[in-house]
Amino acid sequence: MDRHHFTASLRDERLVAIVRGSDPEASFRSVMTLVESGIPLVEVSLSGADSLGVIRRARAALGDGAWLGAGTVLTADDARRAADAGAGFTVTPGLGAGVAESVRLGLPVLSGVVTPTEVIAGVAAGAAALKLFPASVGGPSYLKALRAPFPDVPFVPVGGVDAAAAAEYLALGAVAVGVGSPLIGDAADGGDQEALRKRAAAFLDVVETARAAGAAGSAGRS
């Protein structure tokens, strides 16, 4: 799957779930619960326990068509190991060797940025979309300010994004949001998977509301 397909999937799905757990079995179950709940874009952070093993198991279970990615990709070696494990995309906290190697390998990359200078560099580096991280530092008003000079750049705010913030970011033009602990809770550490399903449903409600608002806005402009 190429970068354009990945960016289109971000625009369609509007939500990336971020799994970072201390229990590999629970992390694997969390990935499967998320996909079964209707969240097909899932990032497994390399900072979690046996993250590559989790990606391998999930890839085997989900098949080649799933958007299963590796997060916290810092180095070229991280990108190579993620690709070998079956990751279909990578996510980085910032610009660096992990971005360059992901692009070289043909993996769509969601590259972390904060400043306008980094936005320009991320686009030039070939990122499929730009992860605004940590989004909580500037909040929705900062995304709005960035989109003025970069209206066509696909931004994905990540960091401190709860359901209310997700709704605001999506309303302000984010192509998607990345959500970790407000969605995953303690599920990837051995917590209740049924509670994860309920949180997933709540975030999907936010996404559906954003889709409906976007459709209404497009109809009003036509």
C-alpha positions as CSV (number, residue, x, y, z in Angstrom):
1,M,0.0,0.0,0.0
2,D,1.5,3.3,-1.0
3,R,1.6,6.7,0.7
4,H,-1.4,8.0,-1.3
5,H,-3.5,5.0,-0.3
6,F,-2.5,5.6,3.3
7,T,-3.4,9.3,3.2
8,A,-6.7,8.4,1.7
9,S,-7.3,5.9,4.4
10,L,-6.5,8.5,7.1
11,R,-9.1,10.9,5.5
12,D,-11.7,8.1,5.4
13,E,-11.2,6.6,8.8
14,R,-10.3,9.8,10.7
15,L,-8.8,7.8,13.7
16,V,-5.5,6.1,14.4
17,A,-5.4,4.0,17.6
18,I,-2.0,3.9,19.4
19,V,-1.3,0.8,21.4
20,R,1.6,0.9,23.8
21,G,1.5,-1.8,26.4
22,S,3.5,-3.6,29.1
23,D,1.9,-7.0,28.4
24,P,2.5,-8.4,24.9
25,E,-0.5,-10.7,25.0
26,A,-2.8,-7.9,26.2
27,S,-1.4,-5.6,23.5
28,F,-2.2,-8.2,20.8
29,R,-5.7,-8.6,22.1
30,S,-6.1,-4.8,22.2
31,V,-5.1,-4.6,18.5
32,M,-7.6,-7.3,17.6
33,T,-10.4,-5.7,19.7
34,L,-9.8,-2.3,18.0
35,V,-10.0,-3.8,14.5
36,E,-13.1,-5.9,15.4
37,S,-14.7,-2.7,16.8
38,G,-14.3,-0.8,13.5
39,I,-10.9,1.0,14.0
40,P,-8.7,-0.5,11.2
41,L,-5.8,2.0,11.5
42,V,-3.7,0.8,14.5
43,E,-0.2,1.8,15.5
44,V,1.8,-0.4,17.8
45,S,4.5,1.6,19.5
46,L,8.0,0.2,19.5
47,S,8.3,1.5,23.1
48,G,5.9,-1.2,24.3
49,A,6.8,-4.7,25.4
50,D,7.7,-7.1,22.6
51,S,6.2,-4.7,20.1
52,L,7.6,-6.4,17.1
53,G,6.2,-9.7,18.2
54,V,2.8,-8.0,18.7
55,I,3.0,-6.7,15.1
56,R,4.0,-10.1,13.7
57,R,1.1,-11.8,15.5
58,A,-1.4,-9.2,14.5
59,R,-0.2,-9.2,10.9
60,A,-0.6,-13.0,10.7
61,A,-4.1,-12.7,12.1
62,L,-5.3,-9.7,10.1
63,G,-3.7,-10.5,6.8
64,D,-2.0,-8.2,4.3
65,G,-4.9,-5.8,3.8
66,A,-4.8,-4.4,7.3
67,W,-3.4,-0.9,8.1
68,L,-1.1,-2.1,11.0
69,G,1.8,0.2,11.7
70,A,4.8,0.7,14.0
71,G,5.1,3.8,16.1
72,T,8.0,5.5,17.9
73,V,10.3,4.7,14.9
74,L,13.4,6.7,15.7
75,T,16.2,5.1,13.6
76,A,16.8,3.5,10.3
77,D,17.1,0.2,12.1
78,D,13.7,0.7,13.7
79,A,12.2,1.2,10.3
80,R,13.8,-1.9,8.9
81,R,12.8,-4.1,11.9
82,A,9.2,-2.7,11.7
83,A,9.0,-3.6,8.0
84,D,10.4,-7.1,8.6
85,A,7.7,-7.6,11.3
86,G,5.0,-6.7,8.9
87,A,4.2,-3.1,9.6
88,G,2.4,-1.4,6.7
89,F,3.3,2.1,7.9
90,T,5.5,3.9,10.4
91,V,5.0,6.7,12.8
92,T,7.8,8.9,14.2
93,P,7.8,11.5,17.0
94,G,10.0,13.8,14.8
95,L,12.1,14.1,11.7
96,G,15.1,11.9,11.4
97,A,16.6,8.7,10.1
98,G,13.4,6.7,10.7
99,V,11.6,8.9,8.3
100,A,14.2,8.7,5.6
101,E,14.5,4.9,5.8
102,S,10.8,4.4,5.9
103,V,10.5,6.4,2.6
104,R,13.3,4.4,1.1
105,L,11.6,1.2,2.0
106,G,8.4,2.4,0.5
107,L,6.5,2.5,3.8
108,P,4.1,5.4,4.2
109,V,5.3,7.4,7.2
110,L,3.4,9.7,9.6
111,S,6.2,12.0,10.6
112,G,6.1,14.0,13.8
113,V,6.4,17.8,13.5
114,V,5.7,20.9,15.6
115,T,7.0,24.0,13.9
116,P,6.3,25.5,10.4
117,T,10.0,24.8,9.5
118,E,9.4,21.1,10.4
119,V,6.2,21.0,8.4
120,I,8.1,22.1,5.3
121,A,10.9,19.6,6.0
122,G,8.4,16.8,6.6
123,V,6.7,17.4,3.3
124,A,10.0,17.6,1.5
125,A,11.1,14.3,3.2
126,G,8.2,12.5,1.6
127,A,5.9,11.9,4.6
128,A,2.5,10.7,3.7
129,A,1.0,12.9,6.5
130,L,2.3,14.9,9.4
131,K,1.8,14.0,13.0
132,L,1.3,17.2,15.0
133,F,3.0,16.2,18.3
134,P,2.6,16.8,21.1
135,A,-0.6,18.4,20.0
136,S,-1.5,19.2,23.6
137,V,1.2,21.9,23.7
138,G,-0.7,24.2,21.3
139,G,-4.1,22.6,21.3
140,P,-6.7,23.0,18.5
141,S,-5.9,26.7,18.2
142,Y,-2.4,25.9,17.1
143,L,-3.7,23.4,14.4
144,K,-5.9,26.2,13.1
145,A,-2.9,28.6,13.0
146,L,-0.8,26.0,11.1
147,R,-3.5,25.3,8.6
148,A,-3.5,28.9,7.5
149,P,-0.1,28.7,5.7
150,F,-0.5,24.9,5.0
151,P,-4.1,24.4,4.0
152,D,-3.4,21.3,2.0
153,V,-1.0,19.5,4.4
154,P,-2.6,16.4,6.0
155,F,-2.2,16.9,9.8
156,V,-2.9,14.3,12.4
157,P,-2.8,15.7,15.9
158,V,-1.4,13.2,18.5
159,G,-0.9,13.6,22.3
160,G,-3.5,14.3,24.9
161,V,-6.3,13.8,22.4
162,D,-9.5,12.8,24.3
163,A,-13.0,12.5,22.6
164,A,-13.7,16.3,23.1
165,A,-10.4,17.3,21.6
166,A,-10.8,14.8,18.8
167,A,-14.0,16.4,17.8
168,E,-12.5,19.9,17.8
169,Y,-9.4,18.9,15.8
170,L,-11.5,17.1,13.2
171,A,-13.8,20.2,12.9
172,L,-10.7,22.4,12.3
173,G,-9.5,20.3,9.4
174,A,-7.3,17.6,10.8
175,V,-7.5,14.6,8.4
176,A,-7.4,12.3,11.4
177,V,-6.4,12.1,15.1
178,G,-4.1,9.7,16.8
179,V,-5.3,8.5,20.2
180,G,-3.5,6.5,22.8
181,S,-4.4,6.3,26.5
182,P,-7.8,8.1,26.3
183,L,-8.9,5.2,24.0
184,I,-6.7,2.3,25.0
185,G,-6.8,2.9,28.8
186,D,-5.2,-0.1,30.6
187,A,-6.3,-2.7,28.0
188,A,-2.8,-3.2,26.6
189,D,-1.5,-3.7,30.2
190,G,-4.0,-6.5,30.9
191,G,-7.1,-4.4,31.5
192,D,-10.7,-5.0,30.5
193,Q,-11.2,-5.5,26.7
194,E,-14.9,-4.9,27.0
195,A,-14.2,-1.5,28.4
196,L,-11.9,-0.9,25.4
197,R,-14.8,-1.8,23.1
198,K,-17.0,0.8,24.8
199,R,-14.3,3.5,24.5
200,A,-13.8,2.6,20.8
201,A,-17.5,3.0,20.2
202,A,-17.4,6.5,21.8
203,F,-14.6,7.6,19.6
204,L,-16.3,6.2,16.5
205,D,-19.3,8.3,17.4
206,V,-17.1,11.4,17.3
207,V,-15.7,10.3,13.9
208,E,-19.2,9.7,12.5
209,T,-20.3,13.2,13.7
210,A,-17.3,14.7,12.0
211,R,-18.0,12.9,8.8
212,A,-21.6,14.0,8.9
213,A,-20.6,17.6,9.5
214,G,-18.1,17.4,6.7
215,A,-20.7,16.0,4.3
216,A,-23.2,18.7,5.2
217,G,-20.5,21.4,4.7
218,S,-19.7,20.0,1.2
219,A,-23.3,19.9,0.3
220,G,-23.8,23.5,1.4
221,R,-20.8,24.7,-0.8
222,S,-22.1,22.8,-3.9
